[in-house]
Amino acid sequence: MAQGEAERAVTHLSAANSAAPRNPDIQYHLAVALQRVGRPTDAQAMLETLLGSGASFADKAEAEKLLQQLKRG
């Protein structure tokens, strides 16, 4: 993601999410990557599930902010 390769990031983060489905950090970064590749609906669904789980993670405030942006369209 940091190198601007969101498509590749989606592939890698999807694999990581499959391997560790309860890791909120991976889920957040996957949602960001999905949003950047033009899949806002998928990103929003992932963020809603993640934030609804009550999990605590470093980028929670950023996740909430992104979710609000996605809801506004």
All heavy atoms as TSV, in Angstrom:
chain	resi	resn	atom	element	x	y	z
A	1	MET	N	N	0.827	-1.188	0.000
A	1	MET	CA	C	0.000	0.000	0.000
A	1	MET	C	C	0.867	1.247	0.000
A	1	MET	O	O	0.560	2.179	-0.710
A	1	MET	CB	C	-0.885	0.022	1.250
A	1	MET	CG	C	-2.081	-0.878	1.179
A	1	MET	SD	S	-3.387	-0.208	0.185
A	1	MET	CE	C	-3.832	1.195	1.128
A	2	ALA	N	N	1.896	1.249	0.820
A	2	ALA	CA	C	2.727	2.443	0.958
A	2	ALA	C	C	3.411	2.813	-0.356
A	2	ALA	O	O	3.697	3.965	-0.601
A	2	ALA	CB	C	3.769	2.235	2.049
A	3	GLN	N	N	3.648	1.828	-1.215
A	3	GLN	CA	C	4.293	2.095	-2.496
A	3	GLN	C	C	3.289	2.458	-3.578
A	3	GLN	O	O	3.645	2.586	-4.738
A	3	GLN	CB	C	5.112	0.879	-2.956
A	3	GLN	CG	C	6.344	0.621	-2.129
A	3	GLN	CD	C	6.060	-0.272	-0.933
A	3	GLN	OE1	O	5.066	-0.982	-0.901
A	3	GLN	NE2	N	6.905	-0.229	0.075
A	4	GLY	N	N	2.016	2.582	-3.225
A	4	GLY	CA	C	1.009	2.954	-4.197
A	4	GLY	C	C	0.516	1.796	-5.042
A	4	GLY	O	O	-0.079	2.005	-6.086
A	5	GLU	N	N	0.770	0.591	-4.614
A	5	GLU	CA	C	0.345	-0.581	-5.365
A	5	GLU	C	C	-0.843	-1.235	-4.665
A	5	GLU	O	O	-0.740	-2.327	-4.109
A	5	GLU	CB	C	1.508	-1.559	-5.501
A	5	GLU	CG	C	2.659	-0.988	-6.300
A	5	GLU	CD	C	3.792	-1.965	-6.505
A	5	GLU	OE1	O	3.550	-3.188	-6.468
A	5	GLU	OE2	O	4.910	-1.506	-6.706
A	6	ALA	N	N	-1.976	-0.564	-4.724
A	6	ALA	CA	C	-3.163	-1.013	-3.999
A	6	ALA	C	C	-3.670	-2.366	-4.493
A	6	ALA	O	O	-4.119	-3.183	-3.694
A	6	ALA	CB	C	-4.258	0.043	-4.083
A	7	GLU	N	N	-3.599	-2.606	-5.801
A	7	GLU	CA	C	-4.071	-3.896	-6.330
A	7	GLU	C	C	-3.292	-5.057	-5.722
A	7	GLU	O	O	-3.876	-6.055	-5.306
A	7	GLU	CB	C	-3.945	-3.938	-7.866
A	7	GLU	CG	C	-4.971	-3.119	-8.601
A	7	GLU	CD	C	-6.366	-3.735	-8.595
A	7	GLU	OE1	O	-6.522	-4.922	-8.243
A	7	GLU	OE2	O	-7.308	-2.995	-8.932
A	8	ARG	N	N	-1.965	-4.909	-5.690
A	8	ARG	CA	C	-1.134	-5.954	-5.097
A	8	ARG	C	C	-1.386	-6.068	-3.603
A	8	ARG	O	O	-1.389	-7.159	-3.039
A	8	ARG	CB	C	0.342	-5.680	-5.371
A	8	ARG	CG	C	0.926	-6.762	-6.256
A	8	ARG	CD	C	2.245	-6.406	-6.819
A	8	ARG	NE	N	3.332	-6.753	-5.897
A	8	ARG	CZ	C	4.546	-6.306	-6.039
A	8	ARG	NH1	N	4.846	-5.480	-7.007
A	8	ARG	NH2	N	5.481	-6.653	-5.197
A	9	ALA	N	N	-1.611	-4.936	-2.975
A	9	ALA	CA	C	-1.888	-4.933	-1.542
A	9	ALA	C	C	-3.170	-5.704	-1.250
A	9	ALA	O	O	-3.231	-6.458	-0.278
A	9	ALA	CB	C	-1.987	-3.507	-1.026
A	10	VAL	N	N	-4.193	-5.524	-2.089
A	10	VAL	CA	C	-5.450	-6.258	-1.890
A	10	VAL	C	C	-5.188	-7.754	-1.931
A	10	VAL	O	O	-5.675	-8.507	-1.082
A	10	VAL	CB	C	-6.519	-5.855	-2.937
A	10	VAL	CG1	C	-7.705	-6.809	-2.916
A	10	VAL	CG2	C	-6.995	-4.436	-2.686
A	11	THR	N	N	-4.398	-8.203	-2.889
A	11	THR	CA	C	-4.082	-9.626	-3.015
A	11	THR	C	C	-3.379	-10.144	-1.763
A	11	THR	O	O	-3.784	-11.152	-1.182
A	11	THR	CB	C	-3.191	-9.878	-4.257
A	11	THR	OG1	O	-3.891	-9.410	-5.404
A	11	THR	CG2	C	-2.861	-11.346	-4.413
A	12	HIS	N	N	-2.353	-9.435	-1.336
A	12	HIS	CA	C	-1.578	-9.876	-0.173
A	12	HIS	C	C	-2.388	-9.778	1.121
A	12	HIS	O	O	-2.344	-10.678	1.963
A	12	HIS	CB	C	-0.284	-9.077	-0.046
A	12	HIS	CG	C	0.702	-9.365	-1.129
A	12	HIS	ND1	N	1.336	-10.582	-1.263
A	12	HIS	CD2	C	1.157	-8.602	-2.147
A	12	HIS	CE1	C	2.128	-10.558	-2.306
A	12	HIS	NE2	N	2.040	-9.364	-2.864
A	13	LEU	N	N	-3.122	-8.689	1.271
A	13	LEU	CA	C	-3.911	-8.512	2.496
A	13	LEU	C	C	-5.084	-9.487	2.560
A	13	LEU	O	O	-5.456	-9.937	3.637
A	13	LEU	CB	C	-4.398	-7.072	2.610
A	13	LEU	CG	C	-3.297	-6.058	2.938
A	13	LEU	CD1	C	-3.780	-4.640	2.690
A	13	LEU	CD2	C	-2.817	-6.225	4.372
A	14	SER	N	N	-5.648	-9.842	1.405
A	14	SER	CA	C	-6.721	-10.841	1.389
A	14	SER	C	C	-6.185	-12.187	1.865
A	14	SER	O	O	-6.837	-12.888	2.642
A	14	SER	CB	C	-7.306	-10.980	-0.019
A	14	SER	OG	O	-8.005	-9.821	-0.374
A	15	ALA	N	N	-4.996	-12.539	1.404
A	15	ALA	CA	C	-4.375	-13.787	1.841
A	15	ALA	C	C	-4.069	-13.735	3.336
A	15	ALA	O	O	-4.326	-14.708	4.068
A	15	ALA	CB	C	-3.093	-14.046	1.041
A	16	ALA	N	N	-3.554	-12.618	3.800
A	16	ALA	CA	C	-3.252	-12.468	5.223
A	16	ALA	C	C	-4.531	-12.533	6.054
A	16	ALA	O	O	-4.552	-13.141	7.126
A	16	ALA	CB	C	-2.529	-11.146	5.470
A	17	ASN	N	N	-5.600	-11.937	5.554
A	17	ASN	CA	C	-6.871	-11.950	6.263
A	17	ASN	C	C	-7.435	-13.363	6.345
A	17	ASN	O	O	-8.021	-13.748	7.353
A	17	ASN	CB	C	-7.871	-11.005	5.590
A	17	ASN	CG	C	-9.110	-10.790	6.415
A	17	ASN	OD1	O	-9.037	-10.552	7.616
A	17	ASN	ND2	N	-10.259	-10.874	5.785
A	18	SER	N	N	-7.241	-14.144	5.296
A	18	SER	CA	C	-7.690	-15.541	5.318
A	18	SER	C	C	-6.904	-16.347	6.349
A	18	SER	O	O	-7.459	-17.211	7.019
A	18	SER	CB	C	-7.526	-16.181	3.936
A	18	SER	OG	O	-8.402	-15.565	3.022
A	19	ALA	N	N	-5.620	-16.040	6.461
A	19	ALA	CA	C	-4.763	-16.760	7.409
A	19	ALA	C	C	-5.011	-16.326	8.856
A	19	ALA	O	O	-4.859	-17.115	9.782
A	19	ALA	CB	C	-3.295	-16.548	7.049
A	20	ALA	N	N	-5.387	-15.068	9.037
A	20	ALA	CA	C	-5.621	-14.533	10.390
A	20	ALA	C	C	-6.911	-13.708	10.381
A	20	ALA	O	O	-6.873	-12.478	10.467
A	20	ALA	CB	C	-4.434	-13.676	10.819
A	21	PRO	N	N	-8.052	-14.377	10.258
A	21	PRO	CA	C	-9.321	-13.665	10.074
A	21	PRO	C	C	-9.775	-12.798	11.242
A	21	PRO	O	O	-10.670	-11.986	11.094
A	21	PRO	CB	C	-10.322	-14.792	9.812
A	21	PRO	CG	C	-9.722	-16.005	10.417
A	21	PRO	CD	C	-8.222	-15.823	10.299
A	22	ARG	N	N	-9.152	-12.926	12.377
A	22	ARG	CA	C	-9.554	-12.128	13.529
A	22	ARG	C	C	-8.576	-10.980	13.827
A	22	ARG	O	O	-8.660	-10.352	14.862
A	22	ARG	CB	C	-9.698	-13.013	14.765
A	22	ARG	CG	C	-10.736	-14.103	14.583
A	22	ARG	CD	C	-11.286	-14.569	15.893
A	22	ARG	NE	N	-12.083	-15.764	15.892
A	22	ARG	CZ	C	-13.183	-15.980	15.217
A	22	ARG	NH1	N	-13.617	-15.092	14.382
A	22	ARG	NH2	N	-13.868	-17.114	15.322
A	23	ASN	N	N	-7.675	-10.711	12.896
A	23	ASN	CA	C	-6.689	-9.654	13.102
A	23	ASN	C	C	-7.259	-8.316	12.620
A	23	ASN	O	O	-7.393	-8.095	11.414
A	23	ASN	CB	C	-5.403	-9.984	12.353
A	23	ASN	CG	C	-4.302	-8.989	12.624
A	23	ASN	OD1	O	-4.515	-7.785	12.610
A	23	ASN	ND2	N	-3.103	-9.491	12.853
A	24	PRO	N	N	-7.598	-7.415	13.533
A	24	PRO	CA	C	-8.231	-6.163	13.120
A	24	PRO	C	C	-7.319	-5.245	12.307
A	24	PRO	O	O	-7.797	-4.487	11.469
A	24	PRO	CB	C	-8.637	-5.513	14.442
A	24	PRO	CG	C	-7.737	-6.115	15.458
A	24	PRO	CD	C	-7.446	-7.508	14.984
A	25	ASP	N	N	-6.018	-5.321	12.526
A	25	ASP	CA	C	-5.101	-4.474	11.765
A	25	ASP	C	C	-5.109	-4.861	10.289
A	25	ASP	O	O	-5.149	-3.995	9.411
A	25	ASP	CB	C	-3.681	-4.565	12.340
A	25	ASP	CG	C	-3.598	-3.968	13.733
A	25	ASP	OD1	O	-4.044	-2.819	13.909
A	25	ASP	OD2	O	-3.110	-4.658	14.640
A	26	ILE	N	N	-5.084	-6.154	10.019
A	26	ILE	CA	C	-5.136	-6.634	8.637
A	26	ILE	C	C	-6.462	-6.223	8.004
A	26	ILE	O	O	-6.495	-5.739	6.867
A	26	ILE	CB	C	-4.955	-8.167	8.571
A	26	ILE	CG1	C	-3.535	-8.552	8.998
A	26	ILE	CG2	C	-5.244	-8.685	7.162
A	26	ILE	CD1	C	-3.322	-10.048	9.181
A	27	GLN	N	N	-7.548	-6.382	8.729
A	27	GLN	CA	C	-8.861	-6.032	8.196
A	27	GLN	C	C	-8.938	-4.547	7.850
A	27	GLN	O	O	-9.476	-4.181	6.800
A	27	GLN	CB	C	-9.951	-6.412	9.192
A	27	GLN	CG	C	-10.096	-7.908	9.357
A	27	GLN	CD	C	-11.057	-8.276	10.472
A	27	GLN	OE1	O	-11.658	-7.416	11.109
A	27	GLN	NE2	N	-11.213	-9.559	10.706
A	28	TYR	N	N	-8.412	-3.714	8.711
A	28	TYR	CA	C	-8.433	-2.272	8.439
A	28	TYR	C	C	-7.631	-1.956	7.178
A	28	TYR	O	O	-8.103	-1.243	6.291
A	28	TYR	CB	C	-7.876	-1.484	9.630
A	28	TYR	CG	C	-7.573	-0.050	9.255
A	28	TYR	CD1	C	-8.598	0.839	8.948
A	28	TYR	CD2	C	-6.261	0.407	9.164
A	28	TYR	CE1	C	-8.328	2.142	8.561
A	28	TYR	CE2	C	-5.986	1.707	8.795
A	28	TYR	CZ	C	-7.020	2.569	8.492
A	28	TYR	OH	O	-6.738	3.851	8.096
A	29	HIS	N	N	-6.428	-2.480	7.081
A	29	HIS	CA	C	-5.590	-2.182	5.921
A	29	HIS	C	C	-6.184	-2.756	4.639
A	29	HIS	O	O	-6.070	-2.143	3.569
A	29	HIS	CB	C	-4.148	-2.656	6.155
A	29	HIS	CG	C	-3.449	-1.830	7.177
A	29	HIS	ND1	N	-3.067	-0.523	6.965
A	29	HIS	CD2	C	-3.103	-2.097	8.459
A	29	HIS	CE1	C	-2.502	-0.032	8.051
A	29	HIS	NE2	N	-2.514	-0.973	8.974
A	30	LEU	N	N	-6.849	-3.896	4.734
A	30	LEU	CA	C	-7.524	-4.455	3.570
A	30	LEU	C	C	-8.672	-3.540	3.147
A	30	LEU	O	O	-8.872	-3.284	1.956
A	30	LEU	CB	C	-8.031	-5.874	3.867
A	30	LEU	CG	C	-8.804	-6.566	2.744
A	30	LEU	CD1	C	-8.026	-6.582	1.436
A	30	LEU	CD2	C	-9.183	-7.980	3.160
A	31	ALA	N	N	-9.419	-3.016	4.089
A	31	ALA	CA	C	-10.511	-2.091	3.767
A	31	ALA	C	C	-9.978	-0.842	3.060
A	31	ALA	O	O	-10.562	-0.382	2.079
A	31	ALA	CB	C	-11.277	-1.715	5.026
A	32	VAL	N	N	-8.858	-0.312	3.543
A	32	VAL	CA	C	-8.240	0.861	2.900
A	32	VAL	C	C	-7.843	0.512	1.465
A	32	VAL	O	O	-8.111	1.269	0.530
A	32	VAL	CB	C	-7.010	1.351	3.698
A	32	VAL	CG1	C	-6.240	2.413	2.912
A	32	VAL	CG2	C	-7.443	1.898	5.048
A	33	ALA	N	N	-7.231	-0.648	1.277
A	33	ALA	CA	C	-6.809	-1.066	-0.060
A	33	ALA	C	C	-8.022	-1.248	-0.979
A	33	ALA	O	O	-7.991	-0.828	-2.144
A	33	ALA	CB	C	-6.003	-2.364	0.023
A	34	LEU	N	N	-9.087	-1.836	-0.460
A	34	LEU	CA	C	-10.299	-2.022	-1.264
A	34	LEU	C	C	-10.862	-0.674	-1.703
A	34	LEU	O	O	-11.276	-0.511	-2.860
A	34	LEU	CB	C	-11.352	-2.801	-0.469
A	34	LEU	CG	C	-11.054	-4.281	-0.249
A	34	LEU	CD1	C	-12.010	-4.858	0.795
A	34	LEU	CD2	C	-11.154	-5.048	-1.555
A	35	GLN	N	N	-10.870	0.279	-0.805
A	35	GLN	CA	C	-11.366	1.610	-1.142
A	35	GLN	C	C	-10.502	2.237	-2.234
A	35	GLN	O	O	-11.010	2.821	-3.178
A	35	GLN	CB	C	-11.387	2.470	0.125
A	35	GLN	CG	C	-12.025	3.818	-0.052
A	35	GLN	CD	C	-11.028	4.929	-0.320
A	35	GLN	OE1	O	-9.857	4.826	0.035
A	35	GLN	NE2	N	-11.480	5.982	-0.942
A	36	ARG	N	N	-9.211	2.058	-2.144
A	36	ARG	CA	C	-8.287	2.675	-3.115
A	36	ARG	C	C	-8.364	2.037	-4.497
A	36	ARG	O	O	-8.019	2.695	-5.474
A	36	ARG	CB	C	-6.849	2.606	-2.599
A	36	ARG	CG	C	-6.631	3.563	-1.453
A	36	ARG	CD	C	-5.181	3.681	-1.079
A	36	ARG	NE	N	-5.038	4.547	0.089
A	36	ARG	CZ	C	-3.929	4.668	0.779
A	36	ARG	NH1	N	-2.848	3.998	0.416
A	36	ARG	NH2	N	-3.888	5.472	1.817
A	37	VAL	N	N	-8.798	0.787	-4.576
A	37	VAL	CA	C	-8.917	0.144	-5.899
A	37	VAL	C	C	-10.327	0.269	-6.465
A	37	VAL	O	O	-10.661	-0.373	-7.444
A	37	VAL	CB	C	-8.467	-1.345	-5.893
A	37	VAL	CG1	C	-7.010	-1.471	-5.520
A	37	VAL	CG2	C	-9.359	-2.201	-5.026
A	38	GLY	N	N	-11.150	1.098	-5.830
A	38	GLY	CA	C	-12.478	1.339	-6.373
A	38	GLY	C	C	-13.544	0.364	-5.934
A	38	GLY	O	O	-14.521	0.135	-6.653
A	39	ARG	N	N	-13.374	-0.219	-4.758
A	39	ARG	CA	C	-14.367	-1.153	-4.218
A	39	ARG	C	C	-14.900	-0.624	-2.882
A	39	ARG	O	O	-14.766	-1.269	-1.853
A	39	ARG	CB	C	-13.737	-2.539	-4.060
A	39	ARG	CG	C	-13.368	-3.167	-5.404
A	39	ARG	CD	C	-12.608	-4.459	-5.280
A	39	ARG	NE	N	-13.268	-5.439	-4.457
A	39	ARG	CZ	C	-12.702	-6.589	-4.084
A	39	ARG	NH1	N	-11.478	-6.892	-4.489
A	39	ARG	NH2	N	-13.348	-7.448	-3.316
A	40	PRO	N	N	-15.535	0.549	-2.914
A	40	PRO	CA	C	-15.987	1.172	-1.670
A	40	PRO	C	C	-17.042	0.361	-0.919
A	40	PRO	O	O	-17.085	0.397	0.311
A	40	PRO	CB	C	-16.521	2.531	-2.117
A	40	PRO	CG	C	-16.891	2.336	-3.546
A	40	PRO	CD	C	-15.883	1.354	-4.085
A	41	THR	N	N	-17.890	-0.348	-1.641
A	41	THR	CA	C	-18.917	-1.149	-0.975
A	41	THR	C	C	-18.288	-2.258	-0.144
A	41	THR	O	O	-18.694	-2.497	0.995
A	41	THR	CB	C	-19.902	-1.734	-2.003
A	41	THR	OG1	O	-20.451	-0.655	-2.771
A	41	THR	CG2	C	-21.031	-2.494	-1.340
A	42	ASP	N	N	-17.281	-2.915	-0.713
A	42	ASP	CA	C	-16.577	-3.970	0.018
A	42	ASP	C	C	-15.820	-3.386	1.206
A	42	ASP	O	O	-15.804	-3.970	2.291
A	42	ASP	CB	C	-15.597	-4.709	-0.902
A	42	ASP	CG	C	-16.295	-5.504	-1.991
A	42	ASP	OD1	O	-17.460	-5.909	-1.785
A	42	ASP	OD2	O	-15.679	-5.718	-3.051
A	43	ALA	N	N	-15.202	-2.234	1.006
A	43	ALA	CA	C	-14.465	-1.570	2.091
A	43	ALA	C	C	-15.416	-1.196	3.220
A	43	ALA	O	O	-15.120	-1.437	4.394
A	43	ALA	CB	C	-13.753	-0.329	1.557
A	44	GLN	N	N	-16.569	-0.649	2.871
A	44	GLN	CA	C	-17.536	-0.246	3.886
A	44	GLN	C	C	-18.040	-1.451	4.668
A	44	GLN	O	O	-18.118	-1.412	5.895
A	44	GLN	CB	C	-18.714	0.485	3.237
A	44	GLN	CG	C	-19.724	0.978	4.254
A	44	GLN	CD	C	-20.823	1.815	3.639
A	44	GLN	OE1	O	-20.658	2.396	2.570
A	44	GLN	NE2	N	-21.956	1.896	4.313
A	45	ALA	N	N	-18.350	-2.538	3.978
A	45	ALA	CA	C	-18.834	-3.746	4.658
A	45	ALA	C	C	-17.783	-4.279	5.629
A	45	ALA	O	O	-18.100	-4.669	6.761
A	45	ALA	CB	C	-19.201	-4.810	3.635
A	46	MET	N	N	-16.527	-4.287	5.196
A	46	MET	CA	C	-15.457	-4.777	6.059
A	46	MET	C	C	-15.297	-3.891	7.285
A	46	MET	O	O	-15.153	-4.388	8.406
A	46	MET	CB	C	-14.143	-4.866	5.287
A	46	MET	CG	C	-12.983	-5.320	6.136
A	46	MET	SD	S	-11.666	-6.022	5.166
A	46	MET	CE	C	-12.375	-7.619	4.823
A	47	LEU	N	N	-15.343	-2.578	7.096
A	47	LEU	CA	C	-15.198	-1.656	8.222
A	47	LEU	C	C	-16.372	-1.763	9.189
A	47	LEU	O	O	-16.179	-1.706	10.406
A	47	LEU	CB	C	-15.061	-0.220	7.716
A	47	LEU	CG	C	-13.735	0.120	7.044
A	47	LEU	CD1	C	-13.811	1.485	6.383
A	47	LEU	CD2	C	-12.588	0.056	8.035
A	48	GLU	N	N	-17.576	-1.922	8.656
A	48	GLU	CA	C	-18.740	-2.060	9.532
A	48	GLU	C	C	-18.620	-3.311	10.400
A	48	GLU	O	O	-18.911	-3.276	11.598
A	48	GLU	CB	C	-20.025	-2.090	8.709
A	48	GLU	CG	C	-20.378	-0.719	8.163
A	48	GLU	CD	C	-21.543	-0.725	7.186
A	48	GLU	OE1	O	-21.920	-1.804	6.685
A	48	GLU	OE2	O	-22.073	0.373	6.916
A	49	THR	N	N	-18.174	-4.410	9.795
A	49	THR	CA	C	-17.980	-5.651	10.545
A	49	THR	C	C	-16.877	-5.480	11.576
A	49	THR	O	O	-17.034	-5.857	12.743
A	49	THR	CB	C	-17.641	-6.813	9.588
A	49	THR	OG1	O	-18.716	-6.966	8.664
A	49	THR	CG2	C	-17.423	-8.107	10.341
A	50	LEU	N	N	-15.768	-4.896	11.153
A	50	LEU	CA	C	-14.622	-4.692	12.040
A	50	LEU	C	C	-14.993	-3.806	13.232
A	50	LEU	O	O	-14.760	-4.178	14.389
A	50	LEU	CB	C	-13.471	-4.063	11.254
A	50	LEU	CG	C	-12.258	-3.594	12.053
A	50	LEU	CD1	C	-11.644	-4.735	12.833
A	50	LEU	CD2	C	-11.250	-2.956	11.122
A	51	LEU	N	N	-15.596	-2.674	12.958
A	51	LEU	CA	C	-15.927	-1.745	14.036
A	51	LEU	C	C	-17.075	-2.270	14.898
A	51	LEU	O	O	-17.134	-1.993	16.089
A	51	LEU	CB	C	-16.242	-0.365	13.467
A	51	LEU	CG	C	-15.028	0.335	12.839
A	51	LEU	CD1	C	-15.455	1.567	12.061
A	51	LEU	CD2	C	-13.997	0.683	13.886
A	52	GLY	N	N	-17.945	-3.062	14.299
A	52	GLY	CA	C	-19.039	-3.663	15.050
A	52	GLY	C	C	-18.583	-4.758	15.992
A	52	GLY	O	O	-19.283	-5.110	16.943
A	53	SER	N	N	-17.389	-5.289	15.750
A	53	SER	CA	C	-16.864	-6.382	16.571
A	53	SER	C	C	-16.385	-5.896	17.940
A	53	SER	O	O	-16.192	-6.691	18.850
A	53	SER	CB	C	-15.701	-7.077	15.860
A	53	SER	OG	O	-14.534	-6.255	15.878
A	54	GLY	N	N	-16.134	-4.588	18.050
A	54	GLY	CA	C	-15.634	-4.044	19.304
A	54	GLY	C	C	-14.145	-4.249	19.512
A	54	GLY	O	O	-13.619	-3.963	20.583
A	55	ALA	N	N	-13.463	-4.749	18.494
A	55	ALA	CA	C	-12.023	-4.991	18.605
A	55	ALA	C	C	-11.278	-3.673	18.780
A	55	ALA	O	O	-11.671	-2.641	18.249
A	55	ALA	CB	C	-11.511	-5.705	17.350
A	56	SER	N	N	-10.206	-3.731	19.526
A	56	SER	CA	C	-9.359	-2.573	19.738
A	56	SER	C	C	-8.118	-2.724	18.861
A	56	SER	O	O	-7.508	-3.792	18.820
A	56	SER	CB	C	-8.964	-2.511	21.208
A	56	SER	OG	O	-8.225	-1.349	21.450
A	57	PHE	N	N	-7.774	-1.656	18.137
A	57	PHE	CA	C	-6.593	-1.709	17.278
A	57	PHE	C	C	-6.074	-0.294	17.068
A	57	PHE	O	O	-6.786	0.683	17.305
A	57	PHE	CB	C	-6.895	-2.410	15.945
A	57	PHE	CG	C	-8.029	-1.807	15.154
A	57	PHE	CD1	C	-7.790	-0.991	14.069
A	57	PHE	CD2	C	-9.346	-2.072	15.494
A	57	PHE	CE1	C	-8.830	-0.431	13.342
A	57	PHE	CE2	C	-10.399	-1.541	14.773
A	57	PHE	CZ	C	-10.138	-0.706	13.691
A	58	ALA	N	N	-4.836	-0.196	16.643
A	58	ALA	CA	C	-4.137	1.089	16.580
A	58	ALA	C	C	-4.819	2.117	15.693
A	58	ALA	O	O	-4.845	3.299	16.025
A	58	ALA	CB	C	-2.703	0.865	16.109
A	59	ASP	N	N	-5.381	1.695	14.574
A	59	ASP	CA	C	-5.954	2.633	13.610
A	59	ASP	C	C	-7.474	2.744	13.708
A	59	ASP	O	O	-8.140	3.108	12.746
A	59	ASP	CB	C	-5.569	2.211	12.183
A	59	ASP	CG	C	-4.080	2.356	11.924
A	59	ASP	OD1	O	-3.548	3.443	12.192
A	59	ASP	OD2	O	-3.457	1.381	11.467
A	60	LYS	N	N	-8.018	2.469	14.881
A	60	LYS	CA	C	-9.474	2.477	15.044
A	60	LYS	C	C	-10.089	3.831	14.688
A	60	LYS	O	O	-11.104	3.895	13.999
A	60	LYS	CB	C	-9.863	2.069	16.462
A	60	LYS	CG	C	-11.353	1.853	16.623
A	60	LYS	CD	C	-11.678	1.234	17.968
A	60	LYS	CE	C	-13.160	0.915	18.048
A	60	LYS	NZ	N	-13.485	0.221	19.287
A	61	ALA	N	N	-9.485	4.922	15.131
A	61	ALA	CA	C	-10.012	6.253	14.819
A	61	ALA	C	C	-10.003	6.501	13.315
A	61	ALA	O	O	-10.958	7.057	12.758
A	61	ALA	CB	C	-9.215	7.327	15.544
A	62	GLU	N	N	-8.940	6.075	12.641
A	62	GLU	CA	C	-8.859	6.225	11.184
A	62	GLU	C	C	-9.914	5.357	10.490
A	62	GLU	O	O	-10.494	5.762	9.490
A	62	GLU	CB	C	-7.458	5.873	10.679
A	62	GLU	CG	C	-6.417	6.879	11.081
A	62	GLU	CD	C	-6.700	8.281	10.541
A	62	GLU	OE1	O	-7.030	8.415	9.347
A	62	GLU	OE2	O	-6.614	9.235	11.321
A	63	ALA	N	N	-10.152	4.169	11.025
A	63	ALA	CA	C	-11.169	3.279	10.461
A	63	ALA	C	C	-12.550	3.909	10.569
A	63	ALA	O	O	-13.343	3.872	9.618
A	63	ALA	CB	C	-11.139	1.922	11.159
A	64	GLU	N	N	-12.834	4.513	11.719
A	64	GLU	CA	C	-14.126	5.177	11.914
A	64	GLU	C	C	-14.285	6.353	10.952
A	64	GLU	O	O	-15.347	6.560	10.365
A	64	GLU	CB	C	-14.266	5.640	13.365
A	64	GLU	CG	C	-14.417	4.478	14.325
A	64	GLU	CD	C	-14.269	4.858	15.786
A	64	GLU	OE1	O	-13.733	5.957	16.082
A	64	GLU	OE2	O	-14.687	4.057	16.636
A	65	LYS	N	N	-13.210	7.091	10.756
A	65	LYS	CA	C	-13.224	8.229	9.842
A	65	LYS	C	C	-13.473	7.763	8.403
A	65	LYS	O	O	-14.287	8.345	7.679
A	65	LYS	CB	C	-11.886	8.963	9.950
A	65	LYS	CG	C	-11.765	10.224	9.149
A	65	LYS	CD	C	-10.431	10.881	9.470
A	65	LYS	CE	C	-10.031	11.869	8.409
A	65	LYS	NZ	N	-8.709	12.439	8.657
A	66	LEU	N	N	-12.772	6.724	7.986
A	66	LEU	CA	C	-12.948	6.194	6.635
A	66	LEU	C	C	-14.368	5.674	6.435
A	66	LEU	O	O	-14.979	5.905	5.386
A	66	LEU	CB	C	-11.919	5.088	6.347
A	66	LEU	CG	C	-12.028	4.416	4.981
A	66	LEU	CD1	C	-11.913	5.436	3.834
A	66	LEU	CD2	C	-10.955	3.338	4.843
A	67	LEU	N	N	-14.901	5.001	7.425
A	67	LEU	CA	C	-16.272	4.492	7.320
A	67	LEU	C	C	-17.255	5.641	7.113
A	67	LEU	O	O	-18.149	5.546	6.274
A	67	LEU	CB	C	-16.644	3.660	8.551
A	67	LEU	CG	C	-18.061	3.094	8.546
A	67	LEU	CD1	C	-18.309	2.200	7.328
A	67	LEU	CD2	C	-18.327	2.327	9.838
A	68	GLN	N	N	-17.082	6.715	7.840
A	68	GLN	CA	C	-17.973	7.867	7.672
A	68	GLN	C	C	-17.849	8.464	6.272
A	68	GLN	O	O	-18.851	8.830	5.661
A	68	GLN	CB	C	-17.694	8.921	8.753
A	68	GLN	CG	C	-18.080	8.500	10.146
A	68	GLN	CD	C	-19.515	7.980	10.228
A	68	GLN	OE1	O	-20.439	8.612	9.743
A	68	GLN	NE2	N	-19.694	6.812	10.832
A	69	GLN	N	N	-16.639	8.513	5.754
A	69	GLN	CA	C	-16.428	9.025	4.391
A	69	GLN	C	C	-17.130	8.128	3.375
A	69	GLN	O	O	-17.771	8.620	2.427
A	69	GLN	CB	C	-14.935	9.088	4.054
A	69	GLN	CG	C	-14.186	10.156	4.804
A	69	GLN	CD	C	-12.691	10.079	4.589
A	69	GLN	OE1	O	-12.172	9.124	4.001
A	69	GLN	NE2	N	-11.968	11.074	5.074
A	70	LEU	N	N	-17.016	6.823	3.549
A	70	LEU	CA	C	-17.642	5.887	2.628
A	70	LEU	C	C	-19.168	5.979	2.680
A	70	LEU	O	O	-19.832	5.879	1.653
A	70	LEU	CB	C	-17.180	4.454	2.923
A	70	LEU	CG	C	-15.711	4.167	2.600
A	70	LEU	CD1	C	-15.279	2.850	3.197
A	70	LEU	CD2	C	-15.486	4.183	1.094
A	71	LYS	N	N	-19.707	6.173	3.866
A	71	LYS	CA	C	-21.161	6.294	4.023
A	71	LYS	C	C	-21.686	7.550	3.325
A	71	LYS	O	O	-22.795	7.547	2.804
A	71	LYS	CB	C	-21.548	6.309	5.503
A	71	LYS	CG	C	-21.478	4.952	6.152
A	71	LYS	CD	C	-21.942	5.044	7.591
A	71	LYS	CE	C	-21.992	3.670	8.240
A	71	LYS	NZ	N	-22.473	3.740	9.608
A	72	ARG	N	N	-20.889	8.603	3.332
A	72	ARG	CA	C	-21.293	9.845	2.680
A	72	ARG	C	C	-21.199	9.735	1.155
A	72	ARG	O	O	-21.787	10.511	0.430
A	72	ARG	CB	C	-20.434	11.010	3.153
A	72	ARG	CG	C	-20.783	11.487	4.549
A	72	ARG	CD	C	-20.142	12.814	4.858
A	72	ARG	NE	N	-18.682	12.782	4.825
A	72	ARG	CZ	C	-17.907	12.583	5.872
A	72	ARG	NH1	N	-18.433	12.370	7.062
A	72	ARG	NH2	N	-16.599	12.589	5.751
A	73	GLY	N	N	-20.376	8.786	0.703
A	73	GLY	CA	C	-20.207	8.609	-0.734
A	73	GLY	C	C	-19.186	9.507	-1.238
A	73	GLY	O	O	-18.854	9.964	-2.169
